């Protein structure tokens, strides 16, 4: 019989102890010429066995509970009490505890890695935020100092510098508003207004609004085909309009003159797949996994020159996820990119 549970250990210790005590009693009785019947020996053996079993069981349970609870306390982040630590003396306690401790240790290790990753993300986020705000703040500071040092009285300078200061304030305001929107999405404080809307009509409105911006770079905005029939999906029209506009604006910013930006709709079972395709600069694969992070930029200098806050794709991600879907990207450096996401069709 394999001795692998506290109950079996208790039984073995009790049996051996009772046998030793009865054997000692037998030798004492023989040495002192005391006659003891076999029935008395059995009764004494039973008494010794019972007392030894009870004592051993209590001591063993207390010892194992105390030691194992100490081990669990070392790998858990909360206090282990008698109420949440159930010890079964009929089980292989050591093996079971070993498995549980290894599981807790693994979980603790995973949580530690997650915390380190989040700490790194927070450091990067604070650094990026400070960097994004530093540029317009320094610009505004410079313009105001110039005005205070005499530029205010110069008609050729004062209005121009005030206009530039206003642009810096507008940029900071846009960063703060975008951050506030992301914060509200992350804390589920955004009121979504779902309805049935025509994607073709929505995208045409976005094309019309961005036509001048695209023409400045000689970029064509078009659909993949002539969608004659409405494509109806369930969504928040304003939010999805913001998603598509952000993706199209990004495509314009990162495409060269003479490029095309194409929107495509594909029917996939209960969903409509929306693709925004460009044949611009493309994205290196090393950037793909972080592309939707706040303030993450593939081309930092160019994005800032275009006036972006670095939060557009992060907002896109949160809006699409609030619709119960995900946004993804396929890209080849030097050939272009396709951003795509799904929406539930009507």
KAJOJO-V199682 format. One line per field, one symbol per residue. psi: psi as a letter, one per 40 degrees, with the letter a starting at -180 (. if undefined). burial: I if it has 9 or more other ideal C-beta (glycine too) atoms within 8 Angstrom, else O. Layout:
psi->???
burial->???
This chain:
psi->hhgeiddddddddddddddddddddddddddefhhhidddddddddddddddddddddddddddddddddddddeieihhiddehhhheeigddddddddddddddddddddddddddddddddddddddddddddddddddddddddeeddehdeddddddddddddddddddddddddddddddefehhhgiahihdddddddddddeddddddefhhhiidiggdiihhihihdddddddddddddddddeiiieiihhhihhhgbeihhhhhhifbdihideeddedeihehhdgddddddeeieeeddddddddddeeeaihiihihhedaihhiiiihi.
burial->OOOOIIIIIIIIIIIOIIIOIIOOIIOIIOOOOOOOOOOOIOOIIOOIIOOIIOOIIOOIIOOIIOOIIOIIIOIIOOOIOOOOIOIOIOOOIOOIIOOIIOOIIOOIOOOOOOOOOOOOIOOIIOOIIOOIIOIIIOIIOOIIOIIOOOIOOOOOIIOOIIOIIOOIIOIIOIIOOIIOIIIIIOOOOOOOOOOOIOIIIIIOIIIOOIIOIIOOIOIOIIIIOOOOOOIIIIIIIOIIIIIIIIIIIIIIIIIOOOIOIIIIIOOOOOIIIIIIIIOIIIIOOOIIOOIIOIIIIOOOOIIIOOOIIIIIIIIIIIIIIIIOIOIOIOIOIOOIIIIIIIIIIO
